[in-house]
Amino acid sequence: MMRGMGNMQNMMKQMQKMQKKMAQAQEELGEERIEGTAGGGMVTVVISGHKEVLEVNIKEEVVDPEDIEMLQDLVLAATNDAIKKCDELTNNTMGQFTKGMNLPGMF
């Protein structure tokens, strides 16, 4: 009966170690800068690994007062591009912790 307890404690230690590593990886993700672009680089959006928008850069030649909609679409596309890249980075980074574990809804 006591042997089972030892295994349980060992498992708990492993979980704590993994949680620490996951927290560190999450923190490092927050420091990442991911760039999304649209219109061949006419609009660039930079976000953090925590999906916080840090920068929006718009080239002058794409600004047309007659066509605000196109500019809005480009900003939208660049933002979505950055978010998609961020999701891929997050999955690659955090995926190492969930490999082999069946934890639905972790990320």
HELIX and SHEET records of a PDB file:
HELIX    1   1 MET A    2  GLU A   31  1                                  30    
HELIX    2   2 GLU A   60  VAL A   62  5                                   3    
HELIX    3   3 ILE A   68  THR A   98  1                                  31    
SHEET    1   A 3 ARG A  33  ALA A  38  0                                        
SHEET    2   A 3 VAL A  43  SER A  48 -1                                        
SHEET    3   A 3 VAL A  53  ILE A  58 -1                                        
END                                                                             
